[in-house]
Amino acid sequence: MTGPWTRLMAAGAVVGTGLAVVSGAAGWDTAHRLLAALALPWLVGLLIVAWISARRLLPTAVGAVVLFGCAALLTGHDVHLAAAALAFGATVLLAVRFAFCDVESQSVAWRDYVTLTKPRVMSLLLLTGGAAVFVGAGGVPAWSVFALTMAGLALACGGSAALNHYLDRDIDPLMGARTAKRPVASGRVAPHVALEFGIALSAVSFVLLDALVNLPTALLALAGNLFYVLVYTRWLKRTTPQNIVIGGAAGAVPPLVGYAGAAGHLGWAALVMFGVVFLWTPPHFWALALMIREHYAKARIPMLPVVRGDRETARQIGWYTVALVVATLLPVAFGVFGLVYAVPALVLGALFAWAAFRLWRETTRARAVALFHYSLLYLALLFVAMALDAVA
């Protein structure tokens, strides 16, 4: 069973491999390498779909990817073109076979597609990534760079979110009314449609960033996507109470994407922004876990409050908050950020520490709610301060 998003990927793969063959035959060296690189995400996406939901097409998908890889490895002009032509033929065959697969007749509302991308979560990720574009540019970036980087980052975030819906479809109905109403968990969207939608968005993200921004940005966005989906959602979330500590690296990738989008590489400021989000994630999510501990327990997700209790969670929140505040102020001492950033960082950090201390002293749901909501405002304002500091 396949859906419309698989057909989109199949069309992209055919066009991409076809252009790669034409550009190689015409001797367009730079354009050929770029077009060949842009064809690969579509092929990999089709391979994943075949592996999960269309096994009878797996040999054809593997053949197309292997032939494409052989074309890339063979340096002789004639054998390179021959392998590329075979890869194109295999890709066309794969697209035709996907076209004749059973078609999902379910009608999906556009609102459900939007929900699959988790727009509220995405908004904060885009804010941190957008601020990093200003920092990477050392001021106001070119509007085209900013727009293209944000578009690619949004597609990557939306793709990973849709894949999260697919992977968490078994536990979402157990996590309370909010998650039970999600499109896949409620049955409004078939699981394979969410899977294909997520893969398609991820592929489009890589193609857009690689073609119109730069390769490091595309690779960073892809790495964050894969870490969130495979390492955090698939593995850490269900196996260890340190899930959000390690998994926080995924949410810290957008600043790296934004910085690289503007600068073309990473710098100390990018690593600082990564570290800030990484240290911010445990206090933020543990406050949420204190709020809905019984939901995590019901779904057998080993969040810290479920495994170690509320008091220990509040203590860990306190220590991570101290580390976070120190980490936000150290860059000022080393000249990474200036006074425009330093004053808000100090004030915002002091308020965060005060809220965490109150929760540590009196661990109640009301204090956890207050800390959770403030943590969102804190990170948003802190990154706005970083962007303003770069402009000043």
C-alpha positions in Angstrom: 0.0 0.0 0.0 1.5 3.4 -1.0 0.3 6.9 -1.1 0.7 10.2 -3.0 4.0 11.1 -1.3 5.7 8.0 -2.6 4.7 9.0 -6.1 6.2 12.4 -5.5 9.5 10.8 -4.5 9.4 8.5 -7.5 8.9 11.5 -9.8 11.8 13.3 -8.1 14.0 10.2 -8.5 13.3 9.9 -12.2 13.8 13.5 -12.9 17.0 13.6 -10.7 18.6 10.6 -12.2 17.6 11.6 -15.7 19.2 15.1 -15.3 22.3 13.4 -13.8 22.6 11.3 -17.0 22.1 14.2 -19.3 24.5 16.5 -17.5 27.1 13.7 -17.4 26.8 13.1 -21.1 27.1 16.8 -21.8 30.2 17.1 -19.7 28.8 19.6 -17.2 31.2 18.6 -14.4 30.1 20.9 -11.6 26.4 20.8 -12.5 26.6 17.0 -13.0 27.9 16.4 -9.5 25.3 18.6 -8.0 22.4 17.0 -10.0 23.7 13.5 -9.1 23.8 14.5 -5.4 20.2 15.8 -5.6 18.9 12.5 -7.0 20.2 10.4 -4.2 17.7 11.5 -1.4 14.7 10.5 -3.6 16.2 7.1 -4.2 17.0 6.5 -0.6 13.5 7.6 0.4 12.0 5.1 -2.0 14.3 2.4 -0.7 13.0 3.1 2.9 9.4 3.0 1.8 10.0 -0.3 -0.1 11.7 -1.8 3.0 8.9 -0.9 5.4 5.6 -1.1 3.4 6.3 -2.5 -0.1 8.7 -5.4 0.3 8.0 -6.8 -3.2 9.5 -3.7 -4.7 12.6 -3.9 -2.4 14.9 -5.7 -5.0 14.1 -3.1 -7.6 14.8 -0.3 -5.1 18.1 -1.8 -4.0 19.1 -2.3 -7.6 18.4 1.3 -8.4 20.5 2.6 -5.4 23.3 0.1 -6.1 23.5 1.1 -9.8 23.5 4.7 -8.8 26.3 4.1 -6.3 28.3 2.2 -8.9 28.0 5.1 -11.3 29.4 7.4 -8.7 32.3 5.1 -8.0 33.3 4.3 -11.6 35.5 7.1 -13.0 35.9 6.0 -16.6 33.6 8.2 -18.7 32.0 5.4 -20.7 31.4 3.0 -17.9 30.3 5.9 -15.7 27.6 6.9 -18.2 26.6 3.2 -18.8 26.1 2.7 -15.1 24.2 6.0 -14.8 22.0 5.0 -17.7 21.3 1.6 -16.0 20.5 3.4 -12.8 18.1 5.7 -14.6 16.4 2.7 -16.2 16.1 1.0 -12.8 14.6 4.1 -11.3 12.0 4.4 -14.1 11.1 0.8 -13.5 10.8 1.4 -9.8 8.6 4.5 -10.3 6.3 2.5 -12.7 6.0 -0.3 -10.2 5.2 2.1 -7.4 2.6 3.7 -9.7 0.8 0.3 -10.0 0.9 -0.4 -6.3 -2.3 -0.4 -4.3 -3.3 3.2 -3.8 -4.4 4.5 -0.4 -7.9 5.9 -0.9 -8.0 7.7 2.5 -8.7 11.4 2.1 -6.4 13.4 4.5 -7.4 16.9 5.5 -4.7 19.5 5.1 -5.1 20.3 8.8 -3.9 16.8 9.6 -0.9 17.2 7.4 -0.1 20.5 9.2 -0.6 18.7 12.6 1.9 16.0 11.5 4.6 18.6 11.3 4.0 19.7 15.0 3.9 23.4 14.2 4.1 24.5 17.8 7.3 22.6 18.4 8.7 23.7 15.0 8.1 27.4 15.8 10.7 27.3 18.6 13.2 25.3 16.5 12.9 27.8 13.7 13.4 30.6 16.1 16.7 29.2 17.4 17.7 28.4 13.8 16.7 31.8 12.5 18.6 33.6 15.3 21.7 31.5 14.4 21.5 32.7 10.7 22.0 36.3 12.0 24.9 35.2 14.2 26.5 33.2 11.4 26.1 36.2 9.1 27.6 38.5 11.7 24.6 40.8 11.2 21.5 41.0 9.0 21.8 38.1 6.5 20.7 38.3 2.9 17.0 37.7 2.7 17.4 34.9 0.2 19.8 33.0 2.5 17.6 33.5 5.5 14.4 32.4 3.6 16.0 29.3 2.0 17.7 28.2 5.2 14.5 28.5 7.1 12.5 26.7 4.5 14.9 23.8 4.4 15.0 23.7 8.2 11.2 23.8 8.4 10.9 20.9 6.0 13.5 18.9 8.0 11.7 19.6 11.3 8.3 18.7 9.7 9.6 15.5 8.3 11.1 14.3 11.5 7.9 15.2 13.4 5.8 13.2 10.9 8.1 10.3 11.4 7.7 10.7 15.1 3.9 10.4 14.7 4.5 7.2 12.8 6.8 5.6 15.3 4.8 6.7 18.4 1.5 5.6 17.1 1.4 2.8 19.7 2.0 4.9 22.8 0.2 8.1 21.7 -3.2 6.7 22.6 -1.9 6.0 26.1 -0.5 9.4 26.7 -3.7 11.3 27.4 -6.4 13.1 25.3 -3.9 15.4 23.6 -1.7 12.7 22.0 -4.6 10.3 21.5 -6.2 12.9 19.1 -3.1 13.1 16.9 -3.8 12.2 13.3 -2.1 8.7 13.2 -3.1 7.7 16.8 -6.7 8.6 16.1 -6.8 6.8 12.8 -7.5 9.9 10.7 -4.2 9.3 8.8 -2.9 5.9 7.9 0.5 5.1 9.4 2.1 4.5 6.0 0.9 7.9 4.8 2.6 9.6 7.7 5.7 7.6 7.0 5.8 8.6 3.4 5.0 12.2 4.2 7.9 12.4 6.7 10.4 10.8 4.3 9.2 13.1 1.4 9.6 16.2 3.5 13.1 15.1 4.7 14.2 14.4 1.1 12.9 17.8 -0.2 14.7 19.5 2.7 18.0 17.9 1.8 17.6 18.7 -1.9 16.6 22.3 -1.2 19.5 23.0 1.2 22.1 21.2 -0.8 21.1 22.9 -4.1 20.3 26.4 -2.9 22.2 26.9 0.4 25.2 24.6 0.9 26.1 21.0 1.5 27.1 21.4 5.2 23.7 22.9 6.0 21.9 20.0 4.3 24.0 17.4 6.1 23.5 19.0 9.5 19.7 19.1 8.9 19.7 15.5 7.9 21.9 14.5 10.8 19.5 16.2 13.3 16.5 14.5 11.6 18.0 11.0 11.8 19.2 11.5 15.4 15.7 12.6 16.5 13.9 9.8 14.7 16.3 6.8 15.1 18.3 7.5 18.2 15.8 9.4 20.4 12.3 8.4 19.3 13.1 4.8 18.3 15.6 3.9 21.0 16.4 6.3 23.9 12.8 7.4 24.6 11.7 3.9 25.5 14.8 2.5 27.1 16.5 5.0 29.5 15.6 7.8 32.0 18.4 9.7 30.4 16.5 9.8 27.1 16.0 13.5 27.0 19.5 14.3 28.2 21.2 12.5 25.2 18.2 13.1 22.9 18.4 16.8 23.5 21.2 16.9 20.9 18.5 16.6 18.2 16.7 19.8 19.4 20.1 21.6 19.5 20.8 21.0 15.8 18.7 23.9 14.3 21.2 26.6 15.5 24.0 24.6 13.8 21.8 24.5 10.6 21.1 28.2 10.8 24.7 29.2 11.4 26.1 27.0 8.6 23.4 28.3 6.3 24.8 31.8 6.6 28.5 31.1 7.1 29.0 27.9 5.2 30.8 26.3 8.2 30.5 26.1 11.9 32.2 28.4 14.5 32.5 28.9 18.2 29.2 30.8 18.4 27.4 27.9 16.7 28.8 25.4 19.3 27.7 27.8 22.1 24.2 27.9 20.8 24.1 24.1 20.4 25.3 23.8 24.0 22.7 26.2 25.4 19.8 24.3 23.8 21.4 21.0 24.9 21.6 22.0 28.5 18.1 23.7 28.4 16.4 20.6 27.2 16.5 18.5 30.4 15.0 21.1 32.7 12.3 21.9 30.1 11.2 18.4 29.4 11.5 17.2 33.0 9.2 20.0 34.0 6.7 18.6 31.4 7.3 15.1 32.7 6.4 16.2 36.2 3.2 17.6 34.8 2.1 14.4 33.0 4.0 11.8 35.0 1.0 9.4 35.1 0.8 9.5 31.3 4.4 8.5 30.8 3.9 5.7 33.4 0.9 4.4 31.6 2.8 4.3 28.3 5.8 2.7 30.1 8.1 5.5 29.0 11.0 5.6 31.6 11.0 9.4 32.1 12.9 10.5 35.2 9.9 11.2 37.4 8.5 7.7 36.7 11.8 6.0 37.4 13.4 8.2 40.1 10.5 10.2 41.6 9.5 13.8 41.6 12.0 15.0 44.2 15.0 13.6 42.4 13.7 15.1 39.2 13.4 18.5 40.8 16.9 18.2 42.1 18.3 17.3 38.6 16.3 20.2 37.1 18.1 22.5 39.6 21.6 21.3 38.8 21.0 21.4 35.0 19.6 24.9 35.4 22.8 26.0 37.2 24.9 24.5 34.4 22.7 26.2 31.8 23.0 29.6 33.3 26.8 29.3 33.6 27.0 28.1 30.0 25.0 31.1 28.8 27.3 33.6 30.5 30.7 32.0 29.7 30.6 33.1 26.0 30.5 36.7 27.2 33.7 36.3 29.1 35.4 34.9 26.0 34.0 37.5 23.6 31.7 35.3 21.6 28.8 37.5 22.5 28.7 41.1 23.8 26.7 43.3 26.2 23.5 43.3 24.1 23.3 39.6 24.9 24.9 39.6 28.3 22.3 41.6 30.1 19.3 39.6 29.0 21.2 36.4 29.5 21.9 37.4 33.1 18.3 38.5 33.9 16.6 35.6 32.1 19.0 33.1 33.7 18.4 34.5 37.2 14.6 34.1 36.7 15.1 30.6 35.4 17.3 29.6 38.4 14.7 31.2 40.8 11.9 29.1 39.2 14.0 26.0 39.4 14.9 26.6 43.0 11.2 27.1 43.9 10.4 23.7 42.3 13.2 22.1 44.1 12.1 23.5 47.4 8.4 22.7 46.8 7.8 20.1 44.1 4.2 20.6 43.0 2.5 20.4 39.6 1.8 24.2 39.7 5.5 24.9 40.1 6.3 22.5 37.3 3.8 24.2 35.0 5.3 27.6 35.8 8.8 26.4 35.1 7.8 24.6 31.8 6.1 27.7 30.4 8.8 30.0 31.5 11.5 27.8 29.9 9.8 28.3 26.5 9.9 32.1 26.9 13.4 31.9 28.2 14.9 30.1 25.2 13.0 32.3 22.7 14.2 35.6 24.3 17.7 34.3 24.8 18.1 33.6 21.1 16.5 36.8 20.1 19.2 38.5 22.3 21.9 36.6 20.4 20.5 37.8 17.1 20.3 41.4 18.3 23.9 41.1 19.6 25.1 40.1 16.1 23.3 43.0 14.5 24.5 45.6 17.0 
